[in-house]
Structure formats: structure tokens, C-alpha cells
């Protein structure tokens, strides 16, 4: 009887210890796009805290004491880099976090708001409007090829933080990259029938430069690469003239942006604001852009609907 009780007690203690052994790795991601990528690759092996939530603007975010506590408990912190999170170094210091930081944009070839050329060799100033000269554009995830680099960096960070979970992490990573391949093929196929000269889109701020480079779309914006930028009167007037002259019809407000400036521009041009697009943040879980892949598909549907020639 004693032996039976001891065996039962040992078994109960072993079962009690199992959850602790299988405890997921605590990861902090700075904003929702990165948080989703970590979840896609980490799966059940990670517990992700995302600092800037759905529809939130990481450019102007103000960290909270709860954020510092989350970092203090984390085993890995995942950031974008390229100047996106100007507040992260202060937060890391305030939290006392001493662990690894994965910079997801490591290895990405950064772009600035430089003058580009279209397929006919004409200058295209669509990524500039006088803002943020010389600054790196942090929105690198807008190119799916860059999202693959993000995924590789996240995998490396997670495997280093939890080497015992490497096999599962690598399998999840492969599955996620297959999703990225599929959505990039969809983007290229959907845009192919639209002539390059007609692929012109106005958005709230200059967040789609990498998308434009990757997929041959000209993006125009009254505000620069950070939503903290002020829209200069001269830039707004220039944009209004361009919309009128080139009869640009694709105008979109981003989920993180105040729509009033674009509403003013559309009143003066006769253009109409299309559906909402997602640039720097995902939607809530019940929205149309709850994951990175969902976001890219949703934006593509909005863009192609507006750009498609009238039947």
C-alpha cells in the first residue's frame, strides 16, 4: 500500500511538472506585423506580447509601465529596426532587459525617398514629396521578398532562445515561407494586366516604397515615411496638381492615419477615397488583415479594384 501511494505521488508530481517543462518561450514583438510573424514561426512554442496593438502607430507610440514589465519577463525581444521604433532603446533600458534582441530587417537592402525611374525611363518622384531625405524607409515588410528575410531572422532568434524546440520552429518557418511564396505570386499575377503607367496610388503616408519597388507601382503621399512628418503646403499643392493632371483615381487612407488630409485632397481633385488599406499595423483578429498574409491579400484586392480599367 505504501509503495502504491509513493508511486502515485511520484506520478502526480511528474505530471504536475510537465506544464513547466513545456512552458512556451516569452517573446516581445514591437508591433502587430512582427508579432504575427513570430506566432507563425513559433506556433505553440511561443507566448507573444505585442507592444503596439492592432491599428496602432509604432512611429508615435508611447511605451507604458506594462510594456517595461513585459520586456523584463521576456526571453527574446523582436524589433523591426531601420529607425521604426524610436522609443525601443529607452524602453529596453527602463525595463532592465539584458537578453537578445532580434532585428528583423537585418540583411534587407534599405531604400530612401530617392528619385526612381519607371519602365519608360521617366523620373518618378512618387516616394518622396520632399520628406525624409536621406532617411531609411523602415517599412521593409511591404516587399514579400523582405518578409522572407524577416522570417529567417525570427527563426534564428527563436532557435537561439529555445534550441530544444528547433525542429518544430524550422517546420513552422518552412510552412510560413510557403505562404509568403503563394501571396507574392498572387500579387505579381494580379498586377501584371495593369499597365505600369496606370499603377499610381495615393496613400496617407509614404509607407509603400518597398511595395512600389518590388511590384512596379508608383505610390504618392502627402506625408513622409514617418507619420510624425508634417505635410508641407507646397507638397500638398503639388500632389493635388498631379492627381488632376494624371487623373489618378486610386486614393486610400491607411488604418493608422487621420483621414482628414486625404479627404481635403479628394475634395479638391474630385478623386474618391477607396477602401481602407493596412501599412504599419494589422487589423484586429476579426478584421480583414489579421495576419501579415491577410494584410498583403487585402491591400492587393483594394489596389487592383481601384486600378482596374473601367469596363
C-alpha positions in Angstrom: 0.0 0.0 0.0 2.8 2.4 0.9 4.6 1.5 -2.4 1.4 2.2 -4.3 0.9 5.6 -2.6 4.5 6.6 -3.2 4.3 5.6 -6.9 1.0 7.6 -7.3 2.6 10.6 -5.6 5.6 10.4 -7.9 3.4 10.1 -10.9 1.3 13.1 -9.8 4.4 15.2 -9.2 5.8 14.3 -12.6 2.5 15.2 -14.3 2.5 18.5 -12.4 6.0 19.3 -13.6 5.1 18.7 -17.3 3.5 22.1 -18.0 6.6 23.9 -16.6 8.8 21.8 -18.9 6.6 22.7 -21.9 6.2 26.3 -21.0 6.3 28.5 -24.2 9.1 31.0 -24.8 8.1 34.5 -23.8 8.7 36.8 -26.8 8.0 40.6 -27.0 7.4 42.0 -30.5 7.2 45.7 -31.0 4.1 45.8 -33.4 1.5 43.5 -34.8 3.1 42.6 -38.1 6.2 41.3 -36.3 4.0 39.7 -33.6 2.2 37.7 -36.3 5.4 36.6 -37.9 6.7 35.4 -34.5 3.4 33.5 -34.0 3.5 31.9 -37.4 7.0 30.6 -36.8 6.8 30.0 -33.1 3.4 28.4 -33.0 2.5 26.9 -29.7 6.2 27.1 -28.6 5.9 30.9 -28.0 3.9 33.3 -26.0 4.0 36.6 -27.8 3.3 40.0 -26.3 2.9 42.7 -28.9 3.5 46.3 -27.7 1.7 48.3 -30.3 -1.6 46.7 -30.9 -4.0 46.4 -33.9 -4.4 49.6 -35.9 -1.7 51.2 -33.7 1.0 53.6 -35.0 4.5 52.4 -34.0 6.0 55.7 -35.2 4.5 57.7 -32.4 3.9 55.0 -29.7 4.4 55.9 -26.1 5.5 52.8 -24.1 3.8 52.1 -20.8 5.0 50.6 -17.5 3.2 47.3 -18.5 5.5 47.2 -21.6 8.6 47.5 -19.4 7.3 44.7 -17.3 6.7 42.5 -20.4 10.3 43.1 -21.5 11.6 42.3 -18.1 9.9 38.8 -18.3 10.8 38.1 -21.9 13.4 35.7 -23.2 13.6 37.4 -26.6 12.7 40.8 -28.0 11.9 41.2 -31.7 12.1 44.6 -33.4 12.0 46.0 -36.9 14.9 48.3 -36.8 15.7 50.9 -39.6 14.5 53.6 -37.1 10.9 52.4 -37.0 10.8 52.2 -33.2 12.5 55.3 -32.0 11.4 54.5 -28.4 12.6 50.9 -28.1 16.1 51.7 -26.8 14.7 53.8 -23.9 12.2 51.0 -23.2 14.8 48.3 -23.1 16.9 50.4 -20.7 14.0 51.2 -18.5 12.9 47.5 -18.3 16.4 46.3 -17.4 16.2 43.7 -20.2 19.6 42.1 -20.9 18.6 39.4 -23.3 18.9 39.1 -27.1 17.2 41.4 -29.5 16.3 40.2 -33.0 16.3 43.0 -35.6 14.1 41.5 -38.3 15.3 43.9 -41.0 18.9 42.7 -40.8 20.1 41.9 -44.3 17.4 44.0 -46.0 18.7 46.5 -48.6 17.1 49.7 -47.3 15.7 52.3 -49.5 15.2 56.1 -49.0 12.8 58.5 -50.7 15.0 58.8 -53.7 14.0 59.6 -57.2 13.2 56.5 -59.2 12.6 55.7 -62.9 9.7 53.9 -64.4 10.0 51.3 -67.2 10.0 54.1 -69.8 13.0 55.7 -68.1 11.0 58.7 -66.8 11.7 60.1 -63.4 9.3 59.0 -60.7 9.2 61.2 -57.6 6.3 59.1 -56.1 8.2 58.0 -53.0 9.4 61.5 -52.0 7.4 64.7 -51.9 10.2 66.4 -50.1 10.1 64.4 -46.9 12.7 62.4 -45.0 15.6 62.9 -47.4 18.4 60.5 -46.6 16.4 58.6 -44.0 16.0 54.8 -44.4 12.5 53.7 -45.2 11.6 51.3 -42.3 8.6 49.7 -44.0 10.6 46.9 -45.5 7.9 44.2 -44.9 5.9 45.7 -47.7 8.0 43.6 -50.1 7.3 39.9 -49.6 11.0 39.2 -50.5 11.9 41.2 -47.4 9.3 39.4 -45.4 11.3 36.2 -46.1 14.4 37.9 -44.6 12.3 38.8 -41.6 11.2 35.2 -41.2 14.8 33.9 -41.4 15.9 36.4 -38.7 13.0 35.5 -36.5 13.7 31.8 -36.9 17.4 32.4 -35.9 16.4 34.3 -32.8 13.8 31.7 -31.7 16.1 28.8 -32.2 18.9 30.5 -30.2 16.4 31.2 -27.4 14.9 27.7 -27.5 17.3 25.2 -29.2 15.2 22.3 -27.9 12.3 23.5 -30.0 14.4 23.9 -33.2 12.7 21.1 -35.2 9.2 22.5 -34.7 10.3 26.0 -35.3 12.0 25.1 -38.6 8.9 23.2 -39.8 6.7 26.2 -39.0 9.2 28.5 -40.7 9.0 26.4 -43.9 5.2 26.5 -43.8 5.2 30.3 -43.4 7.6 30.8 -46.2 5.4 28.7 -48.5 2.5 31.1 -47.6 4.8 34.0 -48.5 5.7 32.5 -51.8 2.0 32.0 -52.6 0.9 35.5 -51.8 3.8 37.1 -53.7 2.8 35.0 -56.8 -0.8 36.4 -56.4 0.5 40.0 -56.2 2.5 39.7 -59.4 -0.2 37.9 -61.3 -2.9 40.4 -60.2 -0.9 43.5 -61.2 0.5 42.1 -64.4 -2.5 43.0 -66.6 -2.4 46.7 -65.4 -0.1 48.9 -67.5 2.8 50.2 -65.5 1.9 53.8 -66.3 -1.5 53.3 -64.7 -0.2 51.8 -61.5 -0.4 55.0 -59.5 -1.8 55.1 -55.9 -2.1 57.8 -53.3 -1.8 56.8 -49.6 -1.8 58.7 -46.3 1.9 58.5 -45.7 5.0 57.2 -47.6 4.8 53.6 -46.3 4.7 51.6 -49.6 8.1 52.3 -51.1 9.3 48.7 -50.9 6.0 47.5 -52.4 6.4 50.0 -55.3 10.0 48.9 -56.0 9.1 45.2 -55.8 5.9 45.2 -57.9 6.2 48.3 -60.2 3.7 50.6 -58.5 4.1 54.3 -58.0 2.9 55.5 -54.6 2.3 59.1 -53.8 1.7 60.5 -50.3 1.3 64.0 -48.8 3.2 62.9 -45.7 6.7 61.3 -45.5 7.9 57.9 -44.2 7.0 58.8 -40.5 3.5 59.8 -39.5 5.2 62.4 -37.3 6.1 64.3 -40.5 4.2 67.4 -41.3 2.6 67.8 -44.7 4.1 70.9 -46.3 1.6 73.2 -48.2 3.8 73.1 -51.3 3.8 69.3 -51.3 0.0 69.1 -50.9 -0.5 71.5 -53.8 1.9 69.6 -56.0 0.1 66.3 -55.2 -3.3 67.9 -56.0 -2.0 69.1 -59.4 -0.5 65.6 -60.1 -3.7 63.8 -59.2 -5.7 66.2 -61.5 -3.2 66.1 -64.4 -2.7 62.3 -64.4 -6.3 61.6 -63.4 -5.2 59.3 -60.5 -8.2 57.5 -59.1 -6.6 55.2 -56.5 -6.6 57.1 -53.2 -6.5 55.2 -49.9 -6.5 56.0 -46.2 -4.4 53.7 -44.1 -5.7 52.2 -40.9 -3.2 54.1 -38.7 -3.9 57.5 -40.4 -6.1 60.5 -39.7 -8.2 60.7 -42.9 -8.8 64.5 -42.9 -5.9 65.4 -45.1 -6.8 62.9 -47.8 -10.4 64.0 -47.5 -9.3 67.6 -48.2 -7.2 66.4 -51.2 -10.1 64.4 -52.7 -12.5 67.3 -52.3 -10.1 69.5 -54.4 -9.4 66.8 -57.0 -12.7 65.0 -57.4 -10.9 61.7 -56.7 -12.6 59.3 -54.3 -11.2 57.5 -51.3 -11.2 53.8 -51.8 -11.3 51.1 -49.1 -9.0 51.2 -46.1 -5.5 49.7 -46.5 -3.1 48.4 -43.9 0.5 49.7 -43.9 2.1 49.7 -40.4 -0.3 47.6 -38.3 -2.7 44.7 -38.7 -6.4 44.8 -38.1 -8.0 43.2 -35.0 -8.5 39.4 -35.2 -12.0 39.8 -36.6 -10.8 42.3 -39.3 -9.7 41.8 -42.9 -5.9 42.0 -42.1 -5.5 39.9 -39.0 -2.2 38.4 -40.3 0.6 39.6 -42.5 -0.5 37.4 -45.4 -4.1 38.5 -44.9 -2.9 42.1 -45.0 -1.0 41.7 -48.3 -4.0 40.0 -49.9 -6.4 42.6 -48.6 -4.3 45.5 -49.9 -3.8 43.8 -53.2 -7.6 43.4 -53.6 -8.1 47.1 -52.8 -5.3 48.3 -55.1 -6.3 46.2 -58.1 -10.0 47.1 -57.7 -9.2 50.8 -57.9 -6.6 50.4 -60.7 -8.6 48.1 -63.0 -9.6 49.9 -66.2 -13.3 50.8 -66.4 -15.2 48.2 -68.4 
